[in-house]
Each structure stands twice: as C-alpha cells, then as structure tokens.
C-alpha cells in the first residue's frame, strides 16, 4: 500500500515530526481548513491544510491531538499562507505523539501531492479489484464443486492469513479453519455468546468482536437470510493471526459473505430436494404401494441396501404450537443421527417422524436408538414417544416401520391425554415412571398382544378382521364414511377425550359426538367401552398393515 514515506519521495517537502510512523499506509489525501475536520474523515488519510483556523498554540495542540486520535496517517502543512512557517506548538505536539508532520513550501502546490497520491491509489485499487475478482472466482468454484463450508473456510483462512469461522444464526460454529495460529477456545465461545446476544436484540450489522484478544484483528459480518425477520442466517468471522485486517482482507471477506450465502442456499435446495424424495419414498413404503425389489432399489440412493431398520418418533401434542412440530423434530432427528455418524433416510409420514437406517443387530440398534432419543430430547426440551423395529431385508422395510410404530403405540396405549413427557416426572408410560427423568425407546419387547397384528400382516385373517369391524363405517355412509373413519381414529388417539379429539379434527365437539353415535349405530359397538376402543384401535392399525 501507499505509505507516507513513499508519497513524499521526490517531493520538495520537509519532515518535521513523526519519523517512526512514516510507513503508515495512506488510504486517501484530503484538504481542509476546518478546525475539526474529523467528522468528515474515516482514518488513514493524509490531511493537507494551511492552518488558517489555527491561531493560538492551544488550538494548534488540540488540532494535532484530534487528528492523531482519529487515526490519520499524517498532516501536510502548507507554509506561506496563514503562517510563514509551521508553528512551534504544532511541531511539539506532533513530536510528542510521533505523528507525521510535513512542511510543504509555498512553491509546492497541494495538487502536486494529491495527483501523485491519486495516481498511485487508483493503480492500487485496480490491482485490488483484479485480485478480488480472482478470489471471487476461486470461492465460487468451491461452491460449484459442492466442497462445502469447510472448504470455503479453509480457502479464506489462507487468503487472509488467519482463522475463519462460519456460525449459524444462533451463534453455533458450523465450519472453522485456522491458518497457523489456533483460535483459543474461550475466544471462540465469547464470539458465539456475542452473536447470540445480538440475535436476541435483533441486531444484524457487522461488528468488531469485543473480546480483548480479537478486537484489533477481527471482523464479524452477517450473511443475510431469505426470511423476513431481518436476522442473518449465518455469520462469517475472521481473525488475523497477527496485525490488523488490510483493505484486501476486508474486500475478500465481504465477497465471501455472498459465497457463504450461495453455499447455504445450495445446501438448503439439496436438503429440500432430498427431504421431498425421502418423504415420497416413505409415503409409498407406509401405504404399501412399493415393496420388494422395487423398494430396495428406491432405498439404494439413500445408502440403504441389504438390511434396514426403522426408528419412529411421535412428537408430543403440546409441542406442535410451540415451534416443536414434526418439522422441528425431524430436524432434531437428522442432527442426532449426524452426531452419531449414522446415515439414512429421515422423513415425516402421518404425524410420525421416521428414520430408516442401515441394518444393525438388535441390541446395537436399541442402544443407538436410545442415544439418538436422548439427543432429540436435549435439543427439543420435550420427549417424543419413540419406537425401534428390528432389522429386515430392504424390500420389507415396511415391516420394520410398522413394528417400530406399533411398539411405541402399544406402550402409550391408555396414556392420559395431555400427559406429554417433558423429561422431568411423567405418568408411567414411554419408559418413564414417577420421579424418573429419562424416556426410553419402545421395542418389539413392548408389543405384547399387538405382536398378533404384525404376525398376521400378510394373511387374509387380518384383512377379514379389519373389514368386519370397519367395513360398515366405510361403506355404510358413502363418501361420509371417510369422515367417520378420521373421527374414529382421532377419538381413539385422544383416549376418548371429546375436546382434544374435536381440536384435532377442527370441528365442534357436538359434531364429533354425532359422528361417534353414527359409528356406534353402524357397528353395534360402544365406544365408551375400553374393550371396544381397543378392538377399533387394533382394526385401524391392522388396516394400515394390509392396505
């Protein structure tokens, strides 16, 4: 960069003070006769003045102090106008601060200084532009090659000679790469805490981290998101190994913000596409429209071949309106599996979050499922009902799904409505007794008499049982039969609680009462009877298995 020393070379000027700081960079040259020009300066400028407004020694000393405190590169004083020579008070004040002070004789016009500076600065800006374009292209190639945030952080660390960290919008590190000097753990934690506090205050502007070790050599820039909240979706933080960030470093970092945004968009699109495909496969699996070799072929792109297992979660009903619906639990399940270094297919079907995983031995699967459930509970602050099915051939994955679902539903059958588990004390279901604090995963050991459903899923006996009980409802009222079936299932799932079932169906409780009476008339059953409700529940679950 252009320095004060280089700028003054070959000019007929005299250096009166600040010799040790003549190598300070000059970012611009400005001319002003104001007594206080600092409001119009940003630091790094060489200021030229004739001192017309500086009459007394006190004014001259205060003038030098203001310029030095504002970070100017130096002061060029034009002699022969307001003052024949540079005032002694000005020279003394500059000497005390080692602030570069230059006397420009009357015969040397200010334009000689500005022309030389501007010619050099323009050339530097052109070179900087060329370098920044090359850097932008390099970073864009990383995005196009799908090498991820880690590769972007590594490239930036090399370019700026320091550590780069990409945080998510909540202040959690997503990618980190150091150049030669590792970032201390306490400094990283302090930056994360500062980002979380700014998110709480909805502040989305770049800033210099306040940590004392980082402030002189660090910068945090927001990565704008598509949301209307105005909060950044991520933060890019850079810390030089030594010295402050140069102009080139700052240009590179501002360009990198766009590149990080592109990478996050690419990941979002890829994730959305994969989730949609996963959802389609799981829906077809659950509905029984694909099985055998066709299903095995559909599962191969998700890394599922040979044998597969299933884990199913049912989010607590009370979490749905608190940002804790199936989408949030699906994301938590994906994160938990990623933390366990397990790949698979995760999607939502029928208000259940399901993960199809590579085949494990039973005990290994149940231990993994328990660790995954613990991570989900820690993330969400609430305990979903969870079940795991045993390993089966990929073409029979539907059986693993239904075993997991039946296991968790068998364990929660008869659980009071609204008794969602919260990881503290709960009703004695889902593996939590009074005073216990850890939910457990249901397995085939919890199936009990419901093992009958799974053992009959390929036989005509199960289909006959389901049709004998549910057939009058589906066929007896024409198109209205479907509405009666949905009402029956909601009523049973809510354990016979009218208000809860009506809310689930978005209808009035009197409407639901009419529908339940109609079901009782068609079937000759009494839904106030626990035994009849259990038989209806068996029929509904069995219907899912044979359809």
TAWOPE-V681368 format. One record per backbone hydrogen bond with DSSP energy under -1.0 kcal/mol. NH is the residue of the N-H (numbers start at 1). CO is the residue of the C=O. Records with the same first field share a line. If there is no record, write none. Layout:
NH = CO  CO
This chain:
4 = 24
5 = 22
7 = 3
8 = 4
9 = 5
11 = 8
13 = 11
14 = 103
16 = 101
17 = 101
21 = 18
22 = 19
24 = 21
26 = 2
27 = 44
30 = 46
32 = 48
40 = 37
41 = 38
44 = 71
46 = 28
47 = 74
48 = 30
49 = 76
54 = 51
60 = 56
61 = 57
62 = 58
63 = 59
64 = 60
65 = 61
66 = 62
67 = 63
68 = 64
69 = 65
70 = 66
71 = 68
72 = 67
73 = 45
74 = 45
75 = 100
76 = 47
77 = 102
78 = 49
79 = 104
80 = 83
91 = 87
92 = 88
93 = 89
94 = 90
95 = 91
96 = 92
97 = 93
99 = 94
101 = 17
102 = 75
103 = 14
104 = 77
108 = 105
112 = 109
114 = 110
115 = 111
116 = 112
117 = 113
118 = 114
119 = 115
120 = 116
121 = 117
122 = 118
123 = 119
124 = 120
125 = 121
126 = 122
127 = 123
128 = 124
129 = 125
130 = 126
131 = 127
132 = 128
133 = 129
134 = 130
135 = 131
136 = 132
137 = 133
138 = 134
139 = 135
140 = 136
141 = 137
142 = 138
143 = 139
144 = 140
145 = 141
146 = 143
147 = 142
152 = 148
153 = 149
154 = 150
155 = 151
156 = 152
157 = 153
158 = 154
159 = 155
160 = 156
161 = 157
162 = 157
163 = 239
164 = 177
165 = 237
166 = 175
167 = 235
168 = 172
169 = 233
171 = 168
174 = 166
175 = 166
177 = 164
188 = 184
189 = 185
190 = 186
191 = 187
192 = 188
193 = 189
194 = 190
195 = 191
196 = 192
197 = 193
198 = 194
199 = 195
200 = 196
201 = 197
202 = 199
203 = 198
207 = 220
214 = 211
215 = 211
217 = 214
219 = 238
220 = 207
221 = 236
223 = 234
233 = 223
234 = 223
235 = 167
236 = 221
237 = 165
238 = 219
239 = 163
240 = 217
241 = 161
250 = 246
251 = 247
252 = 248
253 = 249
254 = 250
255 = 251
256 = 252
257 = 253
259 = 255
260 = 256
261 = 257
262 = 258
263 = 259
264 = 260
265 = 261
266 = 262
267 = 263
268 = 264
269 = 265
270 = 266
271 = 267
272 = 268
273 = 269
274 = 270
275 = 271
276 = 272
277 = 273
278 = 274
279 = 275
280 = 276
281 = 277
282 = 278
283 = 279
284 = 280
285 = 281
286 = 282
287 = 283
289 = 284
290 = 284
292 = 395
294 = 291
296 = 292
297 = 293
298 = 294
299 = 295
302 = 299
303 = 300
304 = 299
308 = 392
309 = 357
311 = 355
312 = 387
313 = 353
314 = 385
319 = 316
320 = 317
322 = 319
324 = 319
329 = 325
330 = 326
331 = 327
332 = 328
333 = 329
334 = 330
335 = 331
336 = 332
337 = 333
338 = 334
339 = 335
340 = 336
341 = 338
342 = 337
345 = 356
347 = 354
349 = 352
352 = 349
353 = 313
354 = 347
355 = 311
356 = 345
357 = 309
359 = 307
365 = 361
366 = 362
367 = 363
368 = 364
369 = 365
370 = 366
371 = 367
372 = 368
373 = 369
374 = 370
375 = 371
376 = 372
377 = 373
378 = 374
379 = 375
380 = 376
381 = 377
383 = 421
385 = 314
387 = 312
388 = 442
389 = 310
392 = 308
394 = 306
396 = 393
397 = 394
399 = 396
401 = 397
402 = 398
403 = 399
404 = 400
405 = 401
406 = 402
407 = 403
408 = 404
409 = 405
410 = 406
411 = 407
412 = 408
415 = 412
419 = 416
420 = 418
429 = 427
432 = 429
436 = 433
440 = 430
442 = 386
446 = 443
447 = 444
450 = 447
451 = 448
452 = 449
454 = 450
455 = 451
456 = 452
459 = 456
464 = 460
465 = 461
466 = 462
467 = 463
468 = 464
469 = 465
470 = 466
471 = 467
474 = 470
475 = 471
476 = 472
480 = 477
481 = 478
484 = 480
485 = 481
486 = 482
487 = 483
488 = 484
489 = 485
490 = 486
491 = 487
492 = 488
493 = 489
494 = 490
495 = 492
496 = 491
497 = 494
501 = 497
502 = 498
503 = 499
504 = 500
505 = 501
507 = 502
512 = 508
513 = 509
514 = 510
515 = 511
516 = 512
517 = 513
518 = 514
519 = 515
520 = 516
521 = 517
522 = 518
523 = 519
524 = 520
529 = 526
533 = 529
534 = 530
535 = 531
536 = 532
537 = 533
538 = 534
539 = 535
540 = 536
541 = 537
542 = 538
543 = 539
544 = 540
545 = 541
546 = 542
547 = 543
